[in-house]
Amino acid sequence: MTKQNLSAQRMCLLRRVLKDAGLDGYLTVSVVEQRYLTGIELAAGEAVFLITPKQAYCITKKLIVSKMAPARSFLKTEDVPFGTMLAGALAKVKKLGLRRVAFDPGQVDFQTGEALTKAKFVRAEGLVGEMRKSKDADEVAKLRKACKIAWESFTEVQPQIKTGMTEEDVRILMAVAMTKRGADSVPFNIVCFGANTADAHHMPSKTRKLKNNEAVLMDFGCFYEGYTSDMTRSWWHGAAAPEAYQKIWNIVDKARRAGIKTLRAGVSAGAVDKAARDVIEDAGYGKEFFHTTGHGIGLVVHDAPILRSGSAAVIPENAVVTVEPGIYFAGKWGIRLEDSFLVTKTGSKKLTQK
């Protein structure tokens, strides 16, 4: 299926969603939603989309009109003077006589949200977000490729990591390895040595050098044709890992496997979190596991559904999510193990390897 046909189908589905919800329209300024609906990458502030049950409009500046050409079969583009796109969309709403138009408050900035609320728009969270949770074949293929780039790069780089290298040295090696395999960009590339591994989102240091016999944690991913990968590996550099480190590594791995075993279409995000968290809490380290068990990935790195404690959100078939439990001891070391999975009716398929 061509990109244009796929985007046309998504736009058609959204129009049906609006009709079923009794909405006259939906306005979005989100570049993520705009890319999902058209396949066209836009920068923030370049366009406002107004979708009705009958027609979809792109209100933009003249400079961007030609960029929207691939979507002309299902998206009518109209240009307005620079700086008046939102006003142009509001004028379009008035001209069409639309009464009940929605916006997602989580997808707009404060100023835009205030303007839409003042214009009597209704709030409707997740209209496009729900559509994006379940990935189609084209999205799965891109996510699979992004994951392959990540783990193949790690396979190349890990043997090159030597005592005396800085965290930044390793970060650069990973960035180069992923780029040469086709990554469009490297949005995050966390490299931690020693006590820094206890900092869940540590920024690689240009001066912190790897010592013999200490912990290493790497959390990395890349974008490929708009879709991201995400994986984390933790290990002991040097001689055999200390007994205490190996013990915690095994607990985290057991929690990871428990989460994966629970993961399948139809279960709640909270159930997957609980399966992994119970293992760590039963081992006595609940306070040292202070983040969610995982999250969706797709056009953004941290996407819905979020695998958090108590969440009743149902994980749909063909969602792609991470499972990433961790245990961290401040000032000492931390361990996190993360893989990405395609959710199926009966379980899941691992997209990250090694």
Buried (B, 14 or more C-beta within 10 A) or exposed (E): EEBBEBBBEBBEEBBEBBEEBEBBBBBBBBBBBBBBBBBBBBEEBBBBBBBBBEBBBBBBBEEBBEBBEBBEEBBEBBBBEEEBBBBBBBEBBEEBEBEBBBBBBEBBEEEBBEBBBEBEBBEBEBBBBEBBBBBEEBBBBBBBBBBBBBBBBBEBBBEEBEEEBBBBBBBBBBBBBBBEBEBBEBBBBBBBBBBBBBBBEBEBBEEBEBEEEBBBBBBBBBBBBBBBBBBBBBBBBEEEBEEEBEEBBEBBBBBBBBBBBBBBBEBBBBBBBBBBBBBBBEBEBEEBBEBBBBBBBBBBBBBBBBBBEEBEBBBBBBBBBBBBBBBBBEEEBBBBBBBBBBBBEEBBEEBBEE
